[in-house]
C-alpha cells in the first residue's frame, strides 16, 4: 500500500522543493471557477548541525484533495536514487525499515509535515525531499528493461 525504499563533527543537510501539480482538478462546475494544483514548499538552503543533535526540516503543502492527503519524505544521497523515509496521512503512517521512527519522524498537520531527525550522524548528510501524493496518475504500468 505504501512505497518502501536508507558526523563525525558536522552533519550537512540540504533541502529543496519538490512540486507536484495537478491538471485533474480543473474547473468542472460553476461552484469552482478555478482551482490551483497541488504543491509542496520547503525552505531551500543548507542546514548544518552537530553530530548527536537534532534538526527539523520544514515542509508546507496545499492540496485540492477532499480526501486524506498522502505526504512523503525522501532522502537523496549523491549518485544514488532517492530513498523513501516515511509516509504520513491523517492519523497514521509508516517508516521504511531503514529509517527508524525514533530517529526520523514527522507529524502531519493541517498544511505542513515537518521532518524531525534526531541523534544526527554523518550518514544523514543528503538532500531531503518532501512530496505530496500525485493527484494525476496515468501510466500505472511497471517499466522493465528489455534484456
KESE-87046 format. One line per 8 residues: for each residue x, y, z of N, C-alpha, C, O, CB. Coordinates in nm, 3 decimals, decimal comma, always signed. Glycine has a CB too. Layout:
residues N
X/Y/Z/X/Y/Z/X/Y/Z/X/Y/Z/X/Y/Z; ...
//
This chain:
residues 147
+0,082/-0,119/+0,000/+0,000/+0,000/+0,000/+0,087/+0,125/+0,000/+0,055/+0,222/-0,070/-0,094/+0,000/+0,120; +0,195/+0,126/+0,077/+0,286/+0,238/+0,081/+0,413/+0,201/+0,006/+0,453/+0,084/+0,009/+0,318/+0,280/+0,226; +0,479/+0,297/-0,061/+0,605/+0,264/-0,126/+0,715/+0,249/-0,020/+0,723/+0,330/+0,072/+0,643/+0,374/-0,229; +0,799/+0,146/-0,032/+0,908/+0,127/+0,063/+1,042/+0,137/-0,008/+1,054/+0,076/-0,114/+0,894/-0,008/+0,135; +1,129/+0,196/+0,032/+1,260/+0,212/-0,028/+1,371/+0,221/+0,085/+1,489/+0,235/+0,054/+1,262/+0,343/-0,119; +1,701/+0,408/+0,244/+1,808/+0,447/+0,358/+1,846/+0,535/+0,312/+1,935/+0,601/+0,368/+1,918/+0,369/+0,401; +2,854/+1,212/+1,206/+2,905/+1,320/+1,187/+3,024/+1,312/+1,275/+3,053/+1,333/+1,393/+2,815/+1,426/+1,206; +3,072/+1,277/+1,180/+3,188/+1,287/+1,267/+3,172/+1,417/+1,345/+3,142/+1,414/+1,464/+3,323/+1,283/+1,186
+3,193/+1,532/+1,280/+3,187/+1,660/+1,351/+3,065/+1,743/+1,311/+3,003/+1,809/+1,395/+3,314/+1,740/+1,325; +3,031/+1,740/+1,185/+2,920/+1,822/+1,136/+2,832/+1,739/+1,043/+2,883/+1,663/+0,960/+2,974/+1,950/+1,063; +2,704/+1,754/+1,056/+2,610/+1,693/+0,963/+2,559/+1,803/+0,872/+2,515/+1,907/+0,920/+2,492/+1,620/+1,037; +2,565/+1,781/+0,744/+2,515/+1,880/+0,649/+2,389/+1,826/+0,584/+2,389/+1,717/+0,527/+2,622/+1,915/+0,543; +2,284/+1,903/+0,592/+2,156/+1,864/+0,534/+2,116/+1,969/+0,432/+2,132/+2,088/+0,456/+2,047/+1,847/+0,644; +2,065/+1,925/+0,321/+2,020/+2,017/+0,218/+1,871/+1,995/+0,194/+1,821/+1,883/+0,201/+2,099/+1,996/+0,087; +1,802/+2,105/+0,166/+1,659/+2,095/+0,139/+1,629/+2,158/+0,004/+1,691/+2,257/-0,034/+1,576/+2,165/+0,251; +1,537/+2,101/-0,068/+1,489/+2,154/-0,195/+1,338/+2,136/-0,199/+1,281/+2,058/-0,123/+1,558/+2,085/-0,316
+1,276/+2,208/-0,289/+1,133/+2,185/-0,303/+1,106/+2,086/-0,415/+1,182/+2,077/-0,511/+1,059/+2,318/-0,331; +1,001/+2,012/-0,400/+0,960/+1,910/-0,496/+0,812/+1,932/-0,519/+0,730/+1,902/-0,432/+0,991/+1,762/-0,445; +0,778/+1,983/-0,634/+0,639/+2,020/-0,658/+0,567/+1,921/-0,747/+0,623/+1,870/-0,844/+0,632/+2,157/-0,720; +0,445/+1,894/-0,713/+0,358/+1,810/-0,795/+0,237/+1,895/-0,829/+0,170/+1,949/-0,741/+0,316/+1,677/-0,720; +0,210/+1,908/-0,956/+0,097/+1,990/-0,998/-0,013/+1,903/-1,056/+0,013/+1,801/-1,120/+0,141/+2,095/-1,101; -0,133/+1,943/-1,032/-0,249/+1,866/-1,078/-0,314/+1,935/-1,196/-0,340/+2,055/-1,194/-0,351/+1,847/-0,964; -0,341/+1,857/-1,299/-0,424/+1,909/-1,408/-0,562/+1,847/-1,400/-0,654/+1,885/-1,473/-0,359/+1,880/-1,545; -0,576/+1,752/-1,308/-0,704/+1,683/-1,293/-0,809/+1,773/-1,229/-0,928/+1,762/-1,261/-0,687/+1,557/-1,209
-0,767/+1,863/-1,141/-0,862/+1,945/-1,065/-0,893/+2,076/-1,137/-0,888/+2,183/-1,075/-0,807/+1,974/-0,926; -0,924/+2,070/-1,263/-0,959/+2,189/-1,337/-1,104/+2,225/-1,307/-1,179/+2,146/-1,250/-0,938/+2,167/-1,489; -1,141/+2,345/-1,345/-1,277/+2,391/-1,321/-1,378/+2,294/-1,384/-1,370/+2,264/-1,503/-1,298/+2,532/-1,377; -1,471/+2,246/-1,303/-1,568/+2,150/-1,353/-1,712/+2,189/-1,321/-1,806/+2,123/-1,366/-1,540/+2,014/-1,295; -1,730/+2,295/-1,246/-1,867/+2,337/-1,218/-1,867/+2,486/-1,187/-1,762/+2,547/-1,167/-1,928/+2,257/-1,100; -1,986/+2,542/-1,185/-1,997/+2,684/-1,157/-1,957/+2,717/-1,013/-1,931/+2,833/-0,982/-2,139/+2,732/-1,183; -1,951/+2,618/-0,925/-1,910/+2,641/-0,787/-1,759/+2,656/-0,774/-1,710/+2,713/-0,676/-1,959/+2,528/-0,698; -1,686/+2,604/-0,872/-1,540/+2,612/-0,869/-1,491/+2,682/-0,995/-1,457/+2,614/-1,092/-1,478/+2,470/-0,856
-1,488/+2,815/-0,996/-1,449/+2,885/-1,118/-1,305/+2,855/-1,159/-1,273/+2,860/-1,278/-1,466/+3,034/-1,099; -1,218/+2,823/-1,065/-1,082/+2,783/-1,097/-1,024/+2,709/-0,978/-1,070/+2,726/-0,865/-0,994/+2,906/-1,133; -0,926/+2,626/-1,004/-0,858/+2,552/-0,897/-0,709/+2,554/-0,923/-0,665/+2,546/-1,037/-0,910/+2,407/-0,888; -0,633/+2,566/-0,818/-0,488/+2,555/-0,829/-0,449/+2,410/-0,815/-0,524/+2,328/-0,762/-0,417/+2,643/-0,723; -0,330/+2,379/-0,864/-0,278/+2,244/-0,849/-0,222/+2,222/-0,710/-0,203/+2,317/-0,634/-0,173/+2,215/-0,953; -0,195/+2,099/-0,679/-0,133/+2,064/-0,552/+0,013/+2,109/-0,553/+0,076/+2,113/-0,659/-0,143/+1,912/-0,525; +0,066/+2,142/-0,435/+0,207/+2,181/-0,428/+0,261/+2,159/-0,288/+0,186/+2,154/-0,190/+0,224/+2,328/-0,469; +0,392/+2,146/-0,280/+0,462/+2,145/-0,153/+0,572/+2,249/-0,161/+0,626/+2,276/-0,269/+0,520/+2,004/-0,119
+0,606/+2,308/-0,047/+0,710/+2,410/-0,041/+0,803/+2,379/+0,075/+0,758/+2,355/+0,187/+0,650/+2,551/-0,028; +0,932/+2,381/+0,047/+1,033/+2,363/+0,151/+1,123/+2,485/+0,152/+1,143/+2,549/+0,049/+1,115/+2,234/+0,129; +1,177/+2,517/+0,268/+1,277/+2,622/+0,277/+1,402/+2,568/+0,211/+1,455/+2,464/+0,251/+1,303/+2,665/+0,426; +1,451/+2,640/+0,109/+1,570/+2,593/+0,040/+1,694/+2,639/+0,114/+1,693/+2,740/+0,184/+1,572/+2,642/-0,106; +1,801/+2,565/+0,097/+1,928/+2,607/+0,153/+1,998/+2,497/+0,228/+1,957/+2,381/+0,228/+1,907/+2,723/+0,243; +2,104/+2,537/+0,291/+2,196/+2,448/+0,359/+2,170/+2,456/+0,510/+2,154/+2,565/+0,565/+2,344/+2,485/+0,326; +2,166/+2,343/+0,574/+2,149/+2,337/+0,719/+2,267/+2,261/+0,776/+2,298/+2,151/+0,730/+2,012/+2,270/+0,760; +2,333/+2,317/+0,876/+2,443/+2,246/+0,942/+2,405/+2,223/+1,087/+2,347/+2,310/+1,152/+2,577/+2,328/+0,931
+2,438/+2,105/+1,137/+2,407/+2,070/+1,276/+2,515/+1,977/+1,329/+2,582/+1,910/+1,251/+2,267/+2,004/+1,288; +2,531/+1,974/+1,459/+2,635/+1,893/+1,522/+2,594/+1,747/+1,533/+2,476/+1,715/+1,546/+2,669/+1,947/+1,660; +2,692/+1,660/+1,527/+2,670/+1,517/+1,547/+2,599/+1,497/+1,680/+2,633/+1,559/+1,781/+2,804/+1,438/+1,544; +2,498/+1,410/+1,680/+2,423/+1,382/+1,802/+2,309/+1,479/+1,826/+2,225/+1,455/+1,913/+2,514/+1,384/+1,919; +2,304/+1,588/+1,750/+2,199/+1,687/+1,767/+2,071/+1,649/+1,694/+2,058/+1,538/+1,642/+2,247/+1,822/+1,720; +1,979/+1,743/+1,690/+1,851/+1,725/+1,623/+1,831/+1,836/+1,521/+1,888/+1,944/+1,535/+1,734/+1,723/+1,724; +1,752/+1,809/+1,419/+1,718/+1,911/+1,321/+1,575/+1,886/+1,273/+1,531/+1,771/+1,266/+1,818/+1,912/+1,201; +1,504/+1,994/+1,240/+1,369/+1,983/+1,184/+1,369/+2,049/+1,048/+1,406/+2,166/+1,035/+1,262/+2,047/+1,279
+1,327/+1,976/+0,946/+1,317/+2,027/+0,809/+1,170/+2,058/+0,782/+1,084/+1,971/+0,796/+1,375/+1,925/+0,705; +1,144/+2,181/+0,742/+1,006/+2,227/+0,725/+0,952/+2,194/+0,586/+1,026/+2,196/+0,487/+0,997/+2,376/+0,750; +0,824/+2,165/+0,580/+0,755/+2,141/+0,453/+0,609/+2,181/+0,471/+0,541/+2,132/+0,561/+0,768/+1,992/+0,408; +0,561/+2,270/+0,384/+0,419/+2,305/+0,384/+0,359/+2,257/+0,252/+0,431/+2,238/+0,153/+0,398/+2,460/+0,403; +0,228/+2,238/+0,251/+0,165/+2,188/+0,130/+0,026/+2,247/+0,113/-0,037/+2,292/+0,209/+0,156/+2,036/+0,132; -0,019/+2,248/-0,012/-0,156/+2,284/-0,048/-0,209/+2,172/-0,134/-0,138/+2,119/-0,220/-0,163/+2,423/-0,121; -0,333/+2,137/-0,113/-0,394/+2,033/-0,195/-0,541/+2,062/-0,218/-0,609/+2,119/-0,132/-0,377/+1,895/-0,131; -0,587/+2,024/-0,333/-0,730/+2,034/-0,365/-0,800/+1,904/-0,334/-0,920/+1,890/-0,358/-0,750/+2,072/-0,511
-0,727/+1,809/-0,282/-0,783/+1,679/-0,250/-0,883/+1,695/-0,136/-0,853/+1,758/-0,035/-0,673/+1,577/-0,212; -1,000/+1,638/-0,153/-1,100/+1,645/-0,047/-1,087/+1,528/+0,048/-1,157/+1,521/+0,150/-1,240/+1,649/-0,107; -0,999/+1,437/+0,016/-0,979/+1,319/+0,100/-0,863/+1,338/+0,195/-0,838/+1,447/+0,246/-0,957/+1,197/+0,014; -0,794/+1,231/+0,217/-0,683/+1,226/+0,310/-0,553/+1,233/+0,232/-0,516/+1,136/+0,167/-0,689/+1,098/+0,396; -0,480/+1,347/+0,236/-0,358/+1,356/+0,155/-0,248/+1,263/+0,208/-0,233/+1,245/+0,328/-0,308/+1,500/+0,153; -0,173/+1,206/+0,116/-0,055/+1,126/+0,150/+0,066/+1,215/+0,132/+0,086/+1,274/+0,026/-0,045/+0,996/+0,061; +0,149/+1,224/+0,236/+0,272/+1,302/+0,230/+0,390/+1,208/+0,250/+0,382/+1,111/+0,324/+0,273/+1,415/+0,335; +0,500/+1,239/+0,182/+0,618/+1,153/+0,186/+0,742/+1,237/+0,212/+0,747/+1,355/+0,176/+0,632/+1,075/+0,055
+0,842/+1,177/+0,274/+0,976/+1,234/+0,283/+1,073/+1,135/+0,220/+1,063/+1,014/+0,240/+1,016/+1,266/+0,432; +1,167/+1,190/+0,141/+1,270/+1,110/+0,075/+1,408/+1,167/+0,106/+1,423/+1,287/+0,128/+1,246/+1,105/-0,078; +1,506/+1,081/+0,106/+1,646/+1,119/+0,124/+1,720/+1,090/-0,006/+1,710/+0,980/-0,059/+1,713/+1,043/+0,246; +1,793/+1,189/-0,058/+1,867/+1,171/-0,183/+2,015/+1,195/-0,157/+2,059/+1,308/-0,136/+1,815/+1,268/-0,294; +2,091/+1,086/-0,158/+2,236/+1,095/-0,143/+2,298/+1,107/-0,282/+2,241/+1,061/-0,381/+2,293/+0,972/-0,067; +2,414/+1,170/-0,288/+2,482/+1,190/-0,415/+2,506/+1,057/-0,487/+2,550/+0,959/-0,426/+2,615/+1,263/-0,393; +2,477/+1,055/-0,615/+2,495/+0,938/-0,702/+2,411/+0,817/-0,661/+2,445/+0,704/-0,695/+2,640/+0,899/-0,702; +2,303/+0,841/-0,590/+2,211/+0,734/-0,552/+2,069/+0,779/-0,584/+2,041/+0,898/-0,595/+2,225/+0,696/-0,401
+1,980/+0,682/-0,597/+1,840/+0,718/-0,618/+1,779/+0,758/-0,484/+1,832/+0,722/-0,379/+1,761/+0,599/-0,682; +1,668/+0,833/-0,486/+1,604/+0,872/-0,360/+1,558/+0,750/-0,280/+1,511/+0,651/-0,337/+1,485/+0,964/-0,387; +1,571/+0,759/-0,149/+1,524/+0,655/-0,058/+1,401/+0,705/+0,016/+1,400/+0,817/+0,067/+1,636/+0,613/+0,043; +1,298/+0,623/+0,021/+1,175/+0,658/+0,092/+1,202/+0,652/+0,242/+1,244/+0,548/+0,293/+1,058/+0,564/+0,051; +1,176/+0,762/+0,312/+1,193/+0,767/+0,458/+1,063/+0,728/+0,525/+1,058/+0,635/+0,606/+1,239/+0,907/+0,505; +0,956/+0,802/+0,491/+0,829/+0,779/+0,558/+0,712/+0,827/+0,475/+0,728/+0,907/+0,382/+0,827/+0,847/+0,694; +0,596/+0,777/+0,509/+0,469/+0,818/+0,450/+0,375/+0,853/+0,565/+0,368/+0,781/+0,665/+0,407/+0,705/+0,358; +0,305/+0,965/+0,551/+0,207/+1,003/+0,653/+0,076/+1,041/+0,588/+0,072/+1,101/+0,480/+0,260/+1,120/+0,738
-0,031/+1,005/+0,654/-0,164/+1,054/+0,623/-0,232/+1,077/+0,757/-0,183/+1,032/+0,860/-0,244/+0,953/+0,532; -0,341/+1,146/+0,755/-0,405/+1,184/+0,882/-0,430/+1,061/+0,969/-0,499/+0,968/+0,929/-0,538/+1,258/+0,857; -0,372/+1,063/+1,087/-0,396/+0,958/+1,185/-0,308/+0,836/+1,176/-0,313/+0,751/+1,265/-0,533/+0,915/+1,173; -0,227/+0,824/+1,072/-0,145/+0,703/+1,058/-0,026/+0,730/+0,967/-0,009/+0,840/+0,914/-0,229/+0,586/+1,003; +0,055/+0,630/+0,949/+0,170/+0,639/+0,859/+0,271/+0,532/+0,891/+0,261/+0,462/+0,991/+0,234/+0,777/+0,869; +0,370/+0,520/+0,804/+0,475/+0,421/+0,823/+0,612/+0,482/+0,794/+0,623/+0,582/+0,724/+0,451/+0,299/+0,733; +0,714/+0,418/+0,848/+0,852/+0,450/+0,816/+0,910/+0,330/+0,743/+0,877/+0,215/+0,774/+0,936/+0,485/+0,943; +0,997/+0,355/+0,646/+1,072/+0,246/+0,586/+1,163/+0,188/+0,692/+1,206/+0,259/+0,783/+1,154/+0,294/+0,461
+1,193/+0,060/+0,682/+1,269/-0,007/+0,788/+1,408/+0,052/+0,809/+1,463/+0,042/+0,918/+1,280/-0,154/+0,758; +1,467/+0,112/+0,705/+1,599/+0,173/+0,720/+1,595/+0,303/+0,800/+1,699/+0,352/+0,844/+1,660/+0,198/+0,584; +1,475/+0,359/+0,818/+1,460/+0,489/+0,884/+1,374/+0,473/+1,009/+1,253/+0,495/+1,006/+1,398/+0,593/+0,787; +1,439/+0,437/+1,116/+1,377/+0,413/+1,246/+1,296/+0,534/+1,291/+1,344/+0,647/+1,285/+1,484/+0,378/+1,350; +1,173/+0,511/+1,337/+1,085/+0,620/+1,380/+1,141/+0,698/+1,500/+1,107/+0,814/+1,519/+0,948/+0,565/+1,416; +1,226/+0,636/+1,580/+1,286/+0,708/+1,692/+1,383/+0,816/+1,643/+1,407/+0,914/+1,714/+1,360/+0,610/+1,785; +1,439/+0,799/+1,522/+1,531/+0,900/+1,467/+1,466/+0,987/+1,360/+1,498/+1,106/+1,350/+1,653/+0,832/+1,410; +1,377/+0,931/+1,280/+1,313/+1,003/+1,170/+1,163/+1,002/+1,193/+1,099/+0,897/+1,189/+1,349/+0,940/+1,032
+1,105/+1,121/+1,219/+0,961/+1,125/+1,244/+0,901/+1,252/+1,186/+0,969/+1,354/+1,174/+0,932/+1,115/+1,394; +0,775/+1,245/+1,152/+0,701/+1,360/+1,101/+0,556/+1,345/+1,145/+0,499/+1,236/+1,140/+0,711/+1,372/+0,946; +0,499/+1,455/+1,189/+0,358/+1,457/+1,227/+0,284/+1,543/+1,126/+0,313/+1,662/+1,110/+0,339/+1,511/+1,374; +0,188/+1,483/+1,058/+0,110/+1,555/+0,958/+0,016/+1,652/+1,028/-0,068/+1,613/+1,108/+0,030/+1,456/+0,869; +0,033/+1,780/+0,995/-0,052/+1,885/+1,050/-0,144/+1,935/+0,939/-0,144/+1,879/+0,829/+0,033/+2,002/+1,109; -0,223/+2,038/+0,967/-0,320/+2,086/+0,868/-0,259/+2,115/+0,731/-0,313/+2,072/+0,629/-0,387/+2,210/+0,919; -0,148/+2,187/+0,728/-0,087/+2,225/+0,600/+0,064/+2,211/+0,603/+0,134/+2,274/+0,524/-0,125/+2,367/+0,563; +0,116/+2,129/+0,693/+0,261/+2,109/+0,700/+0,294/+1,969/+0,750/+0,212/+1,902/+0,812/+0,326/+2,214/+0,790
+0,418/+1,929/+0,722/+0,466/+1,799/+0,767/+0,617/+1,810/+0,792/+0,697/+1,761/+0,712/+0,434/+1,686/+0,663; +0,655/+1,874/+0,903/+0,798/+1,888/+0,933/+0,862/+1,753/+0,965/+0,805/+1,670/+1,036/+0,818/+1,985/+1,050; +0,982/+1,732/+0,910/+1,058/+1,609/+0,936/+1,158/+1,638/+1,047/+1,242/+1,728/+1,034/+1,130/+1,558/+0,807; +1,151/+1,560/+1,155/+1,246/+1,575/+1,265/+1,344/+1,458/+1,259/+1,305/+1,342/+1,259/+1,173/+1,579/+1,404; +1,474/+1,492/+1,253/+1,580/+1,391/+1,254/+1,656/+1,409/+1,384/+1,706/+1,518/+1,412/+1,675/+1,403/+1,127; +1,666/+1,303/+1,463/+1,732/+1,309/+1,593/+1,861/+1,228/+1,591/+1,882/+1,143/+1,504/+1,638/+1,258/+1,704; +1,947/+1,256/+1,687/+2,073/+1,183/+1,702/+2,148/+1,180/+1,568/+2,179/+1,074/+1,515/+2,048/+1,038/+1,752; +2,175/+1,300/+1,515/+2,234/+1,313/+1,382/+2,365/+1,238/+1,366/+2,446/+1,229/+1,458/+2,257/+1,458/+1,351
+2,381/+1,182/+1,246/+2,501/+1,106/+1,209/+2,555/+1,162/+1,078/+2,483/+1,227/+1,003/+2,471/+0,954/+1,196; +2,682/+1,136/+1,051/+2,741/+1,180/+0,926/+2,663/+1,124/+0,808/+2,648/+1,191/+0,706/+2,889/+1,137/+0,918; +2,614/+1,003/+0,820/+2,539/+0,938/+0,712/+2,405/+1,007/+0,683/+2,340/+0,974/+0,584/+2,514/+0,793/+0,746; +2,363/+1,102/+0,767/+2,239/+1,176/+0,743/+2,259/+1,289/+0,642/+2,161/+1,350/+0,598/+2,186/+1,232/+0,873; +2,384/+1,318/+0,605/+2,412/+1,424/+0,508/+2,352/+1,387/+0,373/+2,389/+1,285/+0,315/+2,564/+1,449/+0,495; +2,261/+1,470/+0,323/+2,192/+1,440/+0,197/+2,099/+1,556/+0,162/+2,091/+1,655/+0,235/+2,111/+1,307/+0,208; +2,030/+1,542/+0,050/+1,921/+1,632/+0,013/+1,792/+1,562/+0,052/+1,774/+1,444/+0,021/+1,924/+1,669/-0,141; +1,703/+1,634/+0,119/+1,576/+1,577/+0,166/+1,461/+1,640/+0,089/+1,454/+1,762/+0,075/+1,558/+1,598/+0,318
+1,371/+1,555/+0,040/+1,257/+1,600/-0,038/+1,127/+1,564/+0,031/+1,109/+1,454/+0,082/+1,261/+1,539/-0,178; +1,037/+1,660/+0,031/+0,901/+1,639/+0,078/+0,814/+1,625/-0,046/+0,832/+1,700/-0,142/+0,851/+1,758/+0,172; +0,721/+1,532/-0,046/+0,635/+1,512/-0,163/+0,491/+1,485/-0,120/+0,466/+1,426/-0,015/+0,687/+1,397/-0,250; +0,400/+1,529/-0,203/+0,257/+1,508/-0,185/+0,212/+1,407/-0,289/+0,254/+1,414/-0,404/+0,176/+1,642/-0,196; +0,128/+1,314/-0,250/+0,083/+1,213/-0,345/+0,030/+1,281/-0,470/-0,053/+1,371/-0,461/-0,026/+1,121/-0,283; +0,076/+1,238/-0,586/+0,027/+1,300/-0,710/-0,124/+1,284/-0,722/-0,181/+1,180/-0,688/+0,096/+1,238/-0,833; -0,186/+1,389/-0,770/-0,331/+1,382/-0,791/-0,362/+1,346/-0,935/-0,478/+1,328/-0,973/-0,398/+1,515/-0,755; -0,258/+1,335/-1,016/-0,276/+1,294/-1,154/-0,197/+1,166/-1,175/-0,076/+1,164/-1,155/-0,230/+1,405/-1,254
-0,264/+1,061/-1,214/-0,195/+0,937/-1,247/-0,243/+0,893/-1,384/-0,359/+0,914/-1,420/-0,221/+0,826/-1,140; -0,155/+0,834/-1,458/-0,193/+0,789/-1,591/-0,135/+0,652/-1,615/-0,207/+0,552/-1,610/-0,146/+0,887/-1,698; -0,006/+0,645/-1,641/+0,061/+0,519/-1,669/+0,093/+0,451/-1,537/+0,189/+0,489/-1,469/+0,189/+0,541/-1,752; +0,017/+0,352/-1,502/+0,042/+0,281/-1,377/+0,111/+0,148/-1,401/+0,120/+0,065/-1,311/-0,089/+0,257/-1,302; +0,160/+0,128/-1,523/+0,231/+0,004/-1,555/+0,374/+0,011/-1,503/+0,434/+0,118/-1,497/+0,230/-0,021/-1,706; +0,426/-0,104/-1,466/+0,565/-0,113/-1,425/+0,651/-0,122/-1,549/+0,619/-0,198/-1,642/+0,588/-0,234/-1,331; +0,760/-0,046/-1,552/+0,851/-0,049/-1,666/+0,965/-0,143/-1,637/+1,024/-0,140/-1,528/+0,903/+0,092/-1,698; +0,997/-0,227/-1,734/+1,108/-0,321/-1,721/+1,205/-0,300/-1,835/+1,165/-0,266/-1,946/+1,057/-0,467/-1,719
+1,332/-0,319/-1,807/+1,435/-0,309/-1,909/+1,436/-0,437/-1,991/+1,434/-0,547/-1,936/+1,574/-0,283/-1,845; +1,439/-0,422/-2,125/+1,449/-0,538/-2,213/+1,590/-0,594/-2,205/+1,687/-0,520/-2,222/+1,413/-0,501/-2,359; +1,602/-0,722/-2,180/+1,735/-0,784/-2,173/+1,758/-0,872/-2,292/+1,864/-0,934/-2,304/+1,751/-0,865/-2,044
//
